[in-house]
Amino acid sequence: MGLVKMTASSFSRPFSLEEIMKRLLLVSVILSVQSVAFAHCAGPVPCEMKYVDVAFLKTKRTGADVEKAKAMREEGEKLFKEGKEDEALKLLQEAKKFLLEGS
């Protein structure tokens, strides 16, 4: 197989300090965006709690309905802290659905 022999004349001029800084900035921005994109929740239940919290902001339900949803959210968090993740997730999903049906 033919190998390409690289010599000093094969390379273009060296990068200036400004070009290097621009490239480093670009790489750091890309890495930051990726870390934000993948910095999600610790698990499905904490994510669902966040989704329920957002649903409170979007719902058009009021009064007793909001109180019912708050109680469901609190109970879901309590179940999660007790280690009953499946039950917590189911209850939180119900709360989210209940709130968003009223949107």
N, C-alpha and C positions, 0 to 999 in steps of 0.2 A: 504494500500500500504506500502511496505517496504521502509523505509528511510535508507539511508546509513549514519552511524554515522562516522564523520570525527574526527580523533584524531591527535595529533601531530606526532604520529608514522606513520600515513597514508601518510604523505608527504615525498618526498625525501629531500635530503639536500637542504638548501637554496641556491639561485643563488649567484654566486660570483659577485663582482662589474664588472669584465670584461664581464661576460655573460650578465648582465643587460645592459651594454653599447652597446654590440653587438646587442642585441634585439632592443634597442631604435634606434640605427642607422638604422637597417633594416626597422623598422616602419617609420622612417622619410624619408628614400629613397622611400619607397612605396607611401607614401602620396605626396611626391614631384612629382613623376612620374604621379600620378593621377591628380594632379593639373595642370600639364603641358598638359596632354592629354585633359583635359576639359577646359583649358584656350583657348577658341576659339575666335570667333569674337563677337562683340556686336550685330550683326544681320546679315541677309543675304546680305545686300548691302555692308557693310564693308568687309565681307568675299569675295564677288565677286570682289571687288576692289583689294584685295590681290591676288586673282587668276589671274586677268588680269595682274597685275604686274609681277607675275611669268611667265605668258605666254609670256611676252616681252623677258624674258631671254631664252625661249625655241624656239621661232619662228625663221624661216629662212627667213621671209619676210624682205624686206629692203626698203629704200627710202620712196616713197609716201605711200606705204602700212603701214609702221610703223607710219608715220605722221597721216594717217587716223585713225589708232587704238588709237594713243595718244589723238586725238581730241575726239574720242568716250569715252575714259576713263575719260577725263576731263569733258565732258558734263554729263556723268553718275554721277560723283561726285557732279557736280553743281546741278543736279536734286535732288540728295539725300539731299543736304543741303537746298534745297527749300521745302523739305517735299514730293517730288514726288517719293516715294520709288519704286512703281511698274514700273514706266517708267525707273527709274535709273537701276533697276535690269535687265530689259529686254535689255537695251542698253549695259550694262556691259557684259551680257551673249553673246550678238552678237559680241562684241569686242574680248572676249576670244575665241569664236569659230573661228572668222576671223583669229586671230593670230595663233591658233593651227592648222588650216587647212593648213597653210603655213609651218608647221614643217616637 
